[in-house]
């Protein structure tokens, strides 16, 4: 299992959109958006947990710099 930090995403990017991107490369256990509870705002990071490390590595390589909703993401 591998936990992947996904940063620099558009604040409107949903967990479903992020999950959908990574599911192209393998089984995704979870996709989470970090939230600042005091401001009720999204923080500029998401975490994706993938079951298989080799699939996670392929996703990282393929999606590093990928543009989603106008912002390039980085892992």
ZIVEN-V283364 format. One record per residue. RES is the residue in one small letter. OMEGA is omega in radians with two decimals (NA if undefined). Layout:
RES,OMEGA
RES,OMEGA
This chain:
x,-3.12
x,3.10
x,-3.04
x,3.02
x,3.11
x,-3.07
x,3.06
x,3.09
x,3.03
x,-3.11
x,3.13
x,3.14
x,-3.09
x,3.05
x,-3.13
x,3.14
x,3.14
x,3.10
x,-3.13
x,3.10
x,-3.06
x,3.12
x,3.07
x,-3.06
x,3.12
x,-3.09
x,3.09
x,3.11
x,3.14
x,3.00
x,-3.05
x,3.03
x,3.12
x,-3.09
x,3.02
x,-3.04
x,-3.12
x,-3.14
x,-3.08
x,-3.11
x,3.07
x,3.01
x,-3.05
x,3.07
x,3.06
x,3.05
x,3.10
x,3.09
x,3.13
x,-3.07
x,-3.00
x,-3.09
x,3.14
x,3.09
x,3.11
x,3.12
x,3.09
x,3.13
x,3.13
x,-3.11
x,-3.09
x,-3.00
x,3.13
x,-3.10
x,3.12
x,3.13
x,3.09
x,3.13
x,3.01
x,3.11
x,3.10
x,3.12
x,3.08
x,3.10
x,NA
